[in-house]
């Protein structure tokens, strides 16, 4: 069994559906400092469609490389049918952490602009037996992303910040406008705080998203 000790985070998927995202592992007891783990820890993103997901075979498996890449083969997000099909339909994705280090995910996840930002931990590594972890930033829908190794020891939840004010384009005829916001991440761990190399500018729509003309506004307003 894979224990879940961190809080899951819900993010939007397609057509009003939701994705439940969470990591597994624990770091409470003395036995939790032993490596490798009895059961490899993982990170999951699973569609909530009111249909039970019965196992990992219904999810697309990805890989975490030693060079800092999280890669998930392409798939179609949906609840897999019970019959064989040529379409690669999966109810989400998952990756297994490095069990040689006893890597696991136990702290808070931040969801921002369709990305999941979270830290993993491992209790020991190297001759000095100092613990550490990795800071991940991955796409919530596809799972693709990257990680960087902690420079502050065992990681807590990352701090995600807006850097400056958002820049705004002119509004279009419907009142909608494009905003661009730069974000940064500060890692916090057993050896203090340090800015991450992760920065990026995200684009999103704001302002009036839709409108319709009311020819009978005055009569509607006059009604009790």
C-alpha positions in Angstrom: 0.0 0.0 0.0 1.1 3.6 -0.7 0.3 6.0 2.2 -1.0 9.4 1.3 0.0 11.9 4.0 -0.1 15.2 2.0 -3.2 17.0 1.0 -4.6 16.3 -2.5 -5.2 19.2 -4.8 -8.1 19.5 -7.2 -7.5 21.1 -10.6 -9.8 21.7 -13.6 -9.8 19.2 -16.5 -11.9 19.2 -19.7 -15.6 19.7 -20.0 -16.1 20.6 -16.3 -14.3 17.5 -15.1 -11.8 17.6 -12.3 -8.4 16.0 -11.7 -7.3 14.8 -8.2 -3.6 15.2 -7.8 -1.5 13.8 -4.9 1.7 12.2 -3.9 2.4 9.2 -1.7 4.8 8.4 1.1 5.2 9.4 4.7 7.9 10.9 7.0 6.6 10.5 10.5 8.5 7.7 12.2 12.1 6.5 12.7 11.4 3.7 10.2 10.7 6.2 7.5 14.4 7.1 7.4 15.2 3.7 6.1 15.8 3.2 2.4 14.7 1.8 0.0 11.0 2.1 0.9 9.0 -1.1 1.2 6.7 0.3 -1.5 7.9 2.8 -4.1 6.3 6.2 -3.7 4.5 7.8 -6.6 2.8 11.0 -7.8 -0.7 10.7 -9.4 -3.1 12.9 -11.4 -6.5 11.1 -11.7 -9.7 12.2 -13.4 -12.8 12.4 -11.2 -15.7 11.4 -13.5 -17.9 9.5 -11.1 -16.5 6.2 -12.3 -14.2 4.1 -10.2 -10.6 3.9 -11.3 -9.7 0.3 -10.4 -5.9 0.3 -10.8 -2.7 1.8 -12.2 -3.2 0.1 -15.6 -6.0 2.7 -16.2 -3.4 5.5 -15.9 -0.6 6.4 -18.2 2.8 5.7 -16.7 5.6 8.2 -17.1 9.3 8.4 -16.2 11.5 10.7 -14.2 15.0 10.9 -15.7 18.3 11.5 -13.9 18.7 14.7 -16.0 15.7 16.5 -14.6 12.9 15.6 -17.0 9.4 14.3 -16.2 8.1 12.6 -19.4 4.6 11.1 -19.9 3.8 9.4 -23.2 0.9 11.0 -25.1 -2.5 9.7 -24.2 -6.2 10.7 -24.4 -7.7 11.8 -21.1 -10.9 9.9 -20.2 -12.2 6.9 -18.4 -11.0 3.8 -20.2 -13.8 1.6 -21.5 -14.1 -2.0 -20.3 -13.6 -3.4 -23.9 -10.3 -3.4 -25.8 -9.8 -0.3 -27.9 -7.1 1.1 -30.2 -7.4 4.5 -28.6 -4.9 5.2 -25.8 -7.5 6.4 -23.3 -6.3 6.8 -19.8 -7.9 8.2 -16.6 -4.8 10.2 -15.8 -1.1 9.7 -15.3 1.5 8.8 -12.7 5.2 8.6 -12.1 7.2 6.6 -9.6 9.9 8.3 -7.5 13.5 7.2 -7.1 13.2 4.4 -4.5 16.9 3.9 -4.2 16.9 7.3 -2.4 13.5 6.6 -0.7 12.1 9.6 -2.5 8.5 10.5 -1.6 6.0 13.5 -1.6 4.5 14.6 1.7 4.1 18.4 1.6 1.6 20.8 0.0 1.2 21.1 -3.7 0.6 24.5 -5.4 -1.6 24.6 -8.5 -1.1 27.7 -10.7 -1.9 28.3 -14.4 -2.4 24.7 -15.1 0.9 23.7 -13.5 1.6 21.6 -10.3 4.5 22.8 -8.2 5.7 20.5 -5.4 8.7 19.2 -3.5 9.7 15.7 -2.8 12.0 14.5 -0.1 14.5 11.7 0.6 16.0 11.2 4.1 19.6 10.4 3.2 22.0 10.7 0.4 25.8 10.7 0.0 28.7 10.1 2.4 27.4 12.7 4.9 23.9 11.1 4.9 22.3 14.5 4.5 18.7 14.4 3.3 17.4 16.3 0.3 14.7 16.4 -2.3 13.6 17.6 -5.7 11.4 20.6 -6.7 9.0 19.6 -9.5 6.9 21.7 -11.9 4.7 19.6 -14.2 1.7 20.1 -16.4 -1.4 18.9 -14.5 -3.1 17.5 -17.6 -0.2 15.9 -19.5 2.3 15.3 -16.6 5.2 16.6 -18.6 7.7 18.8 -16.8 11.0 19.0 -15.0 12.7 19.1 -11.6 15.7 20.6 -9.9 17.6 19.2 -7.0 17.1 20.9 -3.6 19.9 23.3 -2.5 18.3 23.7 1.0 18.3 20.1 2.3 15.0 18.3 3.0 12.3 20.3 1.3 9.1 21.7 2.7 6.3 23.0 0.5 7.7 25.6 -2.1 6.6 29.2 -1.9 5.1 30.4 -5.3 5.2 34.1 -5.8 3.9 36.6 -8.4 6.8 38.7 -9.6 5.5 42.2 -10.2 2.1 43.2 -11.6 0.5 41.5 -14.5 0.7 43.2 -17.9 -2.6 43.7 -19.7 -3.4 44.0 -23.4 -6.1 46.4 -24.6 -9.7 45.0 -24.2 -11.3 43.7 -27.3 -14.9 44.6 -28.4 -16.3 42.1 -25.9 -14.4 43.5 -23.0 -11.9 40.6 -22.8 -8.2 41.1 -22.5 -5.0 39.0 -22.3 -2.9 39.2 -19.1 0.7 38.1 -18.6 2.0 37.3 -15.1 5.6 36.3 -14.2 5.9 33.8 -11.3 8.9 32.6 -9.3 9.5 29.9 -6.7 11.4 30.0 -3.4 12.4 26.7 -1.9 12.4 26.3 1.8 14.0 23.4 3.6 16.1 22.1 6.5 18.9 24.6 5.6 16.9 27.7 5.0 15.5 29.5 2.0 16.8 29.9 -1.6 15.2 31.1 -4.8 14.6 28.4 -7.4 15.7 28.6 -11.0 12.1 28.0 -11.9 10.6 31.3 -13.3 8.1 31.8 -16.1 5.5 34.1 -17.6 2.0 32.7 -17.9 -0.7 34.0 -20.2 -4.4 34.0 -19.3 -7.7 35.7 -20.3 -9.3 38.2 -18.0 -12.0 40.9 -18.0 -15.5 40.2 -19.5 -15.4 36.7 -20.8 -18.8 36.8 -22.5 -21.8 39.1 -23.0 -25.2 39.3 -24.5 -27.5 42.1 -25.6 -30.7 42.7 -23.6 -33.2 44.5 -25.8 -35.9 44.5 -23.1 -33.6 45.8 -20.3 -36.0 48.5 -19.2 -39.0 46.2 -18.9 -36.9 43.7 -16.9 -35.6 46.4 -14.6 -39.2 47.7 -14.0 -40.4 44.3 -12.8 -40.9 43.8 -9.0 
